[in-house]
Amino acid sequence: MAASIEKGAKKPESFQEIILRLQSYWAARGCAVLQPYDMEVGAGTFHPATTLRALGMRPWAAAYVQPSRRPTDGRYGENPNRLQHYYQYQVIIKPSPPDLQALYLGSLRAIGIDDSLHDIRFVEDDWESPTLGAWGLGWEVWCDGMEVSQFTYFQQVGGHDCRPVSGELTYGLERLAMYVLGVDHVMEMPFNAPDAPIPLTYGDIFRQTEQEYSRHNFHAATTEMLFDHFKDAEAECRRLLDMPADDPATGMRIIMAHPAYDQCIKASHIFNLLDARGVISVTERQAYIGRVRALAKLCADAFVQTEAGGGQAA
Amino acid sequence: MADLLIELFSEEIPARMQARAAGDLKKLMTDGLVEAGLTYAHAQAFATPRRLALAVQGLSEHSPTTREERRGPKVGAPDKAIEGFLRSTGLTRDDLEIRDDKKGQVYIAQITTPGRAAPEIVAEVLEHTIRHFPWPKSMRWGTGSLRWVRPLHAILCILSDGSGAQVVPLQVDGIVAGDTTRGHRFMAPDTFSVTSFDDYAAKLKRARVILDPAERAGHIWNDARQMAFAQGLELVEDKGLLAEVAGLVEWPVVLMGRIEDQFLALPPEVLQTSMKEHQKFFSLRDPKTGQITGFVTVANRETVDGGKTILAGNQKVLAARLSDAKFFWQNDLRVAADAMREWKDGLASVTFHNKLGSQSDRVARIEALAREIAPLVGADAELAELAAQAARVVKSDLRSEMVGEFPELQGLMGSYYARAAGLPEDVARACVEHYQPLGPSDSVPTSPVSVAVALADKLDTLTGFWAIDEKPTGSKDPFALRRAALGVIRLVLGNGAKLDLFSICLLSVLRFRRELAERGRLASSHTIKESSYAYGRKRPGKNLALVPFRGEGQKFDEVRFAEAIEIEGVYKTVWFPDGKTTSELEEFRFDPHAIVSDLLSFFHDRLKVHLRDQGIRHDVIDACLYTSGSAPSGATPGNDDLTLLVKRAEALNSVLSTDDGSNLIQGFKRANKLWVDEMKKAGFNDDPSFLKAISVLDEAEAQDGVEYSFGPDPKFFEDDTEHALLEALDSADAVITPAIASEDFATAMQAMARLRAPIDAFFDAVQINTDNQILRRNRLNLLHRIRETCLQVADLTRLEG
């Protein structure tokens, strides 16, 4: 089945078909197909399967869809390609395999991009996440002048050097799918098969939520509460990591890196909401980003002490 | 002789790094080979997105054998010493030669180091080059520790001669060198082997890779121009973009498209910037209308549909981008039509710098400065009013959506929006021109309105950062203050403006001080209990800082404080930044005169650099900065008038280039040296200051009881040359004084140059240091006259050589 898809015999017809083809392509290449992380994040990179698992020596290969939220990008569902909630497809492989570029190009063929007709280019684009204290070198991948993916070799995460290095691929699913399906407005994109008994477009599913969240993000969210939530998440993250590794209830050594990291993600999203509400000044902005980065760094420090992070689980 | 071919095959190298990397590969390799003793005839390096290549022709096959003779211990020295010598030379006792020396017989070692074969050296140098390659940014990948710009996949390294090619044995981090490479990523991905550079380049071309970036760029340029020409359009030249695009493709295929009609109303600069920044498209212009109507994109492959799919995709992306631009443009025009109210209000919330306030604070200051400067740069009352009006709008476009998207269009968009708002053309032009000159090659505006605002903008920046003591240091100049200072210099010189820089800067610095005080940065005070209390000391928890230079118990209110600082810079202040705790307090002495003097020296330094580029020596400028009677720096008469300063420098420079001029300098220096020596004898060792010297003479004369004003008395002249010199000086002064008054420095300098002959004659005929004190004194005073006359335009003692 995977083989016939790769040959691209037939172009995909819907948004979900593109996702399904990517899932089976990367599953066939040995990736664990994970599910989205159950928290609000700004990008697929925030999933602990990427941020934390990029650390330490242990080999890792995962692929997943991650619903992502960027409150400032809300346009009430009217902009043809800007959304406050969208999907990223994320692949992370550690150590980065020598044929990662070829594997990536194979995935484009799998979703119907025939590279004998299209112009595919790797254009320098170094990636840096100030909130995660992470950076890497790589490219944005262009297909006929359009950016369809981000391709990065992680060099540092949470202030730690990545050894070995992970290769990370991020596909902006809506934009990529619109291109493959030849759709001009995201809301008009078929979500399921157009000949399904009940055909649904992207707009059928998301136009209303884009309106609701745009109003919420820009004008309604209670800022005082959000400021408090930010402080709470920050304090909780630090508190969890300050607790001794030895758990008095079980006698086991349990470092709570992931629960602490959840608080870091939470703080990051709350910051994005506050930013969308326009209550964070330019100078404060840097300070908030610095506070989230400090949390991410603490979580990374903790994770490398855990078993999954390659630390001694004594 | 052999030829060396190297290719380092990697994942895509950023376009902007390729040319530099090819150069580095060539330099590191050839330097290394030569250092190891090899010679070569010719070397050339190339880069494509996926490879760096180097071809070295005529490489020697071995490094030469070298012989070295080393002296050892004396014959009969302890065995230990001799054994040590043998170990260090790697010889046996039989190999040693015994030679007679002054102190007896010594052992001599003849050490022969055989030459090494080229492959061994190449392998060593290449590995070192790869491991120490100066990429601006490099990375690791997989489990390896090697660093390269992106993952390095293969190394091709062969030496070839008439008999064939041989792979240089080499392995770097698991990558084994070979004689194979690959073609185009999509069109010819298979590997193939090569035997020489010619074979390599030819096979690459068959495999759809043009190795030479210049050839790719030429190909793109020619095809693009021809396609444009066929449509009656012209290609907008952009060398930077061409180089970048040539670095993004191995097999360039040029495609041309048209911009949809609905976008043609956008300003051409917007179309060009959007296409270039986002898509790396070239713009095509309709020569009849000047409009940008089409684009050229460069694909990296041929397709069976002749690029149709690729072009359609690019068209679509462009349409989306231009829809955004059109949306910004239309929204912006609405705000512009509303007198830009929204933007002007919005500037209050844009921080310029946390100590220097918002953009709207800045606009207010620029307006005040522009009003003050306008009359000095040729504006009448009406134009001065326009300058003030322009100052109020030139920063508005920073709030526009278009500039938010394309910051490089700042100023230009302002001009469009000012016209849309119905503002006068002078104001619209100032929006773009007040940023000029942007660099050494950028043009300087000439309209008084633009010049006044441009100067106000730059002087506000400079005095502001000087006031908060954030000056450029070393290579760090985050606010581009050097460029701003050069901008001021070029604006002043380019317009021949007579600008009293010191006063203008002082006014601006005083304004900053008032603002800083109002904002609590320089806190205005309440009652000052003791004068020691704020100055030089930190006071917990209080935003209290103003201290009178002398006096206690005074009370200042805001108004009086503001007045006080306007009158005189006698108040020292300590700076308590708000929101800081005591331990974080910064101390800051705010002395407006010192700040402006320092800024003026910065201008002088920039001026030296600027004039040096114009071929005027730095010592010539130095000489002109310090004219007779002037203090060493700061507010000296005339040296903050840059136009005057440069006139003097140019006059001096052109006189120096004549024989008479350079001889005059020599004569002058002789006179000066004698004079200074004499003053040193009188006890002024460190300070040959002319005025002091004169007062010494005065005293001496008073003691001698000789009535004697400065200047020689002809009745003590013994020689004709003395008379001739004094006459020459008198007649030179008669020319020089009015010439300087009318700023005709060339005439003044020529008159000085004519002094050369009489000075030379005087020195030839007369001995200064005679036993007769009266004659001696008289001659020294004649020297003093030379000095006085010659220092009027410049301090010639500062000239070198």
Interface residues (C-beta under 8 A of the other chain):
Chain A: P80 N81 P95 S96 P97 P98 Q101 D115 S116 L117 H118 D119 I120 R121 F122 V123 E124 D126 G136 L137 G138 W139 C143 D144 G145 M146 Y153 Q155 R163 P164 V165 G167 Y179 D184 S281 V282 T283
Chain B: E11 E12 P14 A15 R16 P49 K137 S138 M139 R140 W141 G142 T143 V149 R150 P151 H153 F186 L248 V249 Q279 T297 A299 N300 R301 T303 V304 D305 T309 I310 A312 G313 N314 K316 V317 L318 A320 S323 S349 V350 T351 N354
